[in-house]
Amino acid sequence: MTVSYTLDVSTTNFMSFTRLLLRWRGSVWKAIYQELLVWLLLYFVLSAIYRFVLNDEQRKIFEDTTYYCYKSTELIPVTFILGFFVNLVVRRWWEMLKNIGWVDNTSLYIATYVEGTDDKARMIRRNIVRYMVLVQAMVLRDISVPIRRRFPTLETLQVAGFMSTEEMKKLNGIPTRHARYWIPMQWAMMLVKRARREGSITTDFAVHDLLTRLREYRTALGTLLCYDWVPVPLVYVQVVTLAVRCYFLICLMGRQFVKDTNHDAVNSSIDIYIPLLTIIQFVFYYGWLKVAEALLNPLGEDDDDFEINYLLDRNLQAALTIVDYTEDRQPTLEKDIFWSEPFPEPLYSAETINSSNSNPYAGSATEMHLSKESDVIMMPRIHKESMNVAGKEKPARKPIVVRSLTTVSRTRRDPASFIRPMKRGMSLINNRVNGPLQRQKSINIMTIENGELPLSPKSTSNSLSSCDPVLKDLA
C-alpha cells in the first residue's frame, strides 16, 4: 500500500535523498527490474549473434539494420507523449484522493447540531454517521479489489456491523435494477428531519446545513465512482504503452555496438559490451511509464495505492467517537495560563530553545533602514488639461511639509553617486512648488509637526523657509 518517506526528507541533505534511492518497496527498481532484465537478455543475445555467429556479409546487413534502427528512434516522441499522459493521470489520481470520503467534518456538525444526551439523541447521531460509512463501504466494494475481497456480499457488510439485520432487509426490499448507494444516505437525511421534528435540532438553518453536508459527501463518493466508471480512454493508454515499448524494441538493434565503417553514427571506437547510457534511459522512461500505470487505479493492491481498508475502519471509529463526545463531556471553562500576559510566550524544548525566527511574517519593505532626518513635501500632481475648469483657473491644493524624523535608505552607496539624482530631485521640487505659487497670488503651505496640522496655516515665506534644510541636504 502507500509508501511513506516524508520523515526521511524532512531535512534536505545529501544522505536523506541518497537513502531514498536505496529503497526497494515502491521504488523505480522494483517497478522496472523485470522488463529491464528481459530487455538486457535480448540485447546480449543479439550482440552475441553479431560477434560470434554471423559472417562478414551477414554482419554488413546487421550493421545497416543497426543504423536504420538508430535513426528511427528519433521518430517516436516518447518524452512528449509520456509528459502529457503522466500529467493527466496524476491530476486524476489527486482528484480521486480528494473525493475518497472523509466523515470528520460532517460528524462534527452532527455532534454540534443534534443536541441531547439521552439514548434517543445519541442513536440519531450514531446512525447518521454509520449510514455515511455504509454508503462509502457499498461504493468501495464495487470499485476496489481489497474491499471486494473483504466484503464479497452485502451480507458480509451486515455481519461486520455496518448495518443491522432489519436494515439489510429494508435495503434488499427496495425494488430497483440499479445500485442502492442512495438508500442509506436517504435514511440519514430522514433522521435529520426527524431530529428537527422532535426538537433535537433547534433551528431550520442547522437542518439545511446538515443536509447540504450530507449531499456533498454523497456527491464526492459519486465522483469517485465516476472515475472508476469512465477511465482514461483506452486508446490513449495503448498509444503511450506502445510508444515506450516500441522505442526500446528498436533500441535493441539501434544501440548495438558495431564496427560499421559506412555509418559514423553507429561506429563506436570503444567496444562497450554493456549499454550503460541506454540502461539509464530505460530506467527514466520506463520508470516514468510505471508511475502512470500505478496511478491509473489507486484503489488496487499496488505499493502506492490508497489504504482503503484502513480508511473505512478509521472513518467508522472516528465518526462514532465524535458524535458521542457531546457537551456533557466538554472540559470545564477556565482561564488559560496566558490570561494576564499581553504577549504570550509558549515554551520550547531544551533542544529547540536556541532556534530563532529568522524569517518572521513581515513585508519585504519593512527591512529598509532609516538614515537621517529630513522633511517631506506632499503636494498634488499638476495636469495641464485640468488647469482650467469652465474657463476659470482651478484652485490648487496647498502643499504640506511633513516633519519627518528620517528618510529611508536601503543600501549605502558612494556619496558622489547621489549628486546627479539629487540635483534632478531638487529641480523637480522647485518646479512643483513654485509652479502653483506663480499661478496663485497667495498660497499657504501647511506644515505637519508630530503628525498634526497646525490650527492656522503659516505664511508662505515661513513655509518655504522650512524647506531650506531639505534643499540644502539634497544639494
C-alpha positions, -999 to 999 in steps of 0.1 A, spaced: 0 0 0 11 36 4 49 40 8 56 69 31 91 86 31 82 121 43 101 118 75 133 108 56 133 140 36 122 163 65 157 178 64 173 183 30 208 169 28 229 146 6 223 114 26 185 118 30 178 116 -7 206 91 -12 188 67 12 156 71 -9 175 57 -39 183 26 -19 147 17 -10 130 -12 -27 93 -12 -18 76 13 -40 108 22 -58 116 25 -95 139 -5 -93 110 -28 -82 88 -13 -109 111 -19 -139 135 -47 -130 116 -74 -148 113 -55 -180 149 -44 -178 162 -80 -173 142 -92 -203 155 -63 -224 191 -69 -214 188 -106 -222 175 -99 -257 202 -72 -262 230 -96 -252 216 -124 -274 217 -101 -305 251 -89 -295 264 -124 -292 249 -134 -326 266 -104 -342 300 -111 -327 302 -149 -329 276 -163 -354 274 -140 -384 298 -140 -413 311 -108 -429 283 -104 -453 257 -110 -427 274 -86 -404 271 -59 -431 234 -65 -431 233 -64 -393 252 -31 -393 229 -15 -419 199 -26 -398 215 -11 -367 220 22 -384 184 22 -397 170 15 -362 193 41 -347 179 68 -369 143 56 -365 143 62 -327 142 99 -334 107 95 -350 90 84 -317 83 115 -294 85 95 -262 91 125 -239 62 144 -253 37 115 -251 48 105 -216 47 141 -203 10 146 -212 0 112 -201 16 113 -167 2 148 -161 -33 136 -169 -30 105 -147 -15 124 -117 -43 150 -118 -69 123 -120 -52 104 -91 -53 135 -69 -89 142 -76 -98 106 -66 -80 111 -33 -99 143 -26 -132 126 -32 -125 94 -14 -147 104 15 -139 118 50 -166 119 76 -148 141 102 -163 175 93 -198 162 89 -196 143 122 -185 174 140 -215 193 127 -238 164 136 -224 164 172 -230 201 174 -264 204 158 -281 173 172 -284 181 209 -293 159 237 -276 133 260 -304 108 261 -302 75 243 -326 86 215 -305 116 205 -273 95 207 -289 69 185 -298 95 159 -263 109 158 -246 74 157 -270 61 130 -264 91 107 -227 87 107 -230 49 104 -251 53 73 -225 76 59 -198 50 63 -222 23 50 -226 42 17 -188 45 15 -184 8 20 -210 0 -6 -193 22 -32 -158 10 -24 -167 -27 -26 -178 -21 -62 -146 -3 -73 -118 -15 -50 -104 -50 -52 -92 -51 -15 -127 -41 -3 -144 -65 -26 -123 -93 -12 -131 -82 23 -168 -78 17 -178 -101 -12 -215 -98 -5 -238 -73 12 -244 -99 39 -208 -96 50 -213 -58 55 -242 -67 78 -221 -92 97 -192 -67 100 -216 -42 118 -221 -16 91 -259 -23 92 -284 -42 112 -305 -72 101 -336 -51 97 -317 -25 77 -304 -53 54 -340 -65 48 -351 -29 41 -322 -25 17 -329 -56 -3 -367 -50 -2 -365 -18 -23 -372 -28 -60 -346 -13 -83 -323 -26 -110 -296 -1 -101 -271 1 -73 -286 11 -39 -260 36 -29 -286 63 -23 -307 44 2 -285 47 34 -280 84 25 -317 89 23 -321 72 58 -295 96 72 -314 127 57 -347 114 71 -331 111 106 -320 148 103 -356 157 95 -369 136 124 -344 152 148 -358 186 138 -394 175 143 -386 160 178 -366 191 189 -331 176 189 -322 201 162 -334 236 172 -331 256 140 -340 252 104 -306 265 94 -290 236 112 -312 212 92 -303 229 59 -266 229 68 -266 192 77 -285 182 46 -260 202 25 -231 184 40 -246 150 36 -253 158 -1 -217 170 -6 -204 138 10 -226 117 -13 -215 138 -43 -178 131 -35 -185 94 -35 -204 97 -67 -175 115 -83 -151 87 -71 -175 62 -87 -175 81 -120 -137 80 -121 -139 42 -120 -168 41 -144 -151 64 -170 -113 57 -170 -87 73 -192 -96 65 -228 -81 31 -237 -67 43 -270 -46 69 -251 -32 42 -227 -24 20 -257 -6 47 -276 16 56 -246 24 19 -238 31 10 -274 53 41 -279 76 33 -249 78 -4 -257 84 0 -294 110 26 -287 131 2 -266 124 -27 -290 140 -6 -317 168 3 -293 177 -34 -291 191 -31 -326 198 6 -328 220 7 -297 242 -22 -306 280 -15 -306 292 -24 -342 322 -17 -363 305 0 -392 328 19 -415 300 32 -437 279 49 -410 298 70 -385 267 75 -363 268 39 -351 305 32 -355 319 31 -319 356 35 -313 351 18 -279 336 -17 -278 313 -15 -247 296 -47 -241 270 -32 -217 249 -3 -230 251 19 -199 236 51 -213 207 31 -228 201 14 -195 199 48 -178 174 59 -205 154 28 -199 152 35 -162 140 70 -168 114 63 -195 101 30 -182 100 44 -146 80 73 -159 56 50 -176 53 28 -144 43 59 -124 13 64 -147 4 27 -147 5 26 -108 -17 57 -105 -43 48 -131 -62 28 -105 -51 37 -70 -78 16 -54 -60 -17 -60 -32 -36 -42 0 -19 -56 26 -4 -33 14 32 -38 -24 25 -38 -47 41 -12 -51 24 22 -88 17 16 -94 -8 44 -78 14 70 -98 44 58 -131 25 61 -123 13 97 -109 47 107 -140 66 94 -164 44 114 -144 46 146 -137 83 144 -173 92 135 -188 73 163 -164 88 188 -170 123 175 -208 122 178 -206 106 213 -183 134 225 -211 159 232 -214 189 255 -217 167 286 -181 157 281 -167 191 275 -139 204 298 -147 230 324 -145 266 312 -114 282 329 -88 309 323 -58 299 303 -23 302 317 -16 333 295 -47 352 309 -27 381 323 1 381 298 -2 407 270 24 389 249 22 351 255 54 332 252 49 294 247 77 272 260 103 254 239 120 221 245 156 223 256 167 210 222 149 238 203 153 267 227 181 282 206 163 281 174 154 316 161 127 330 140 150 341 112 122 350 88 91 363 106 59 372 88 66 408 76 66 427 44 98 430 24 98 468 26 99 467 64 136 458 61 145 492 49 166 511 75 164 548 83 194 571 77 189 608 85 164 635 94 145 653 67 112 669 58 89 656 32 69 679 9 35 665 0 18 681 -30 -8 674 -57 2 662 -91 -3 690 -117 -20 682 -150 -21 707 -179 -56 696 -190 -70 703 -156 -56 738 -151 -88 755 -161 -123 744 -151 -151 760 -171 -128 789 -182 -117 796 -147 -84 788 -131 -87 757 -109 -76 763 -73 -46 741 -64 -44 722 -31 -19 735 -7 14 718 -4 21 703 30 55 700 46 57 669 68 82 670 96 98 636 92 123 622 116 142 603 89 144 593 53 146 557 42 177 542 25 182 506 17 218 504 8 249 525 13 265 540 -18 293 564 -27 282 600 -19 293 611 -53 267 588 -69 239 608 -52 248 642 -67 232 639 -101 199 623 -89 196 648 -60 200 677 -83 172 664 -105 151 659 -74 158 695 -62 148 709 -96 116 689 -96 107 701 -61 114 737 -71 92 734 -102 63 719 -84 65 743 -55 70 775 -75 45 765 -103 13 767 -82 27 798 -64 31 816 -97 -5 807 -107 -19 819 -74 -12 852 -57 -12 838 -23 -10 802 -12 -2 789 22 19 758 29 7 739 59 33 721 80 26 689 99 46 686 131 44 654 151 16 641 128 -8 670 135 -18 700 113 -15 735 130 -45 754 139 -37 782 114 -16 779 83 18 796 83 28 822 58 42 813 25 76 826 33 79 808 66 68 775 49 93 779 21 120 787 46 112 754 64 121 736 31 156 751 31 172 724 52 157 698 29 170 716 -2 204 721 13 206 684 22 196 675 -14 222 698 -28 
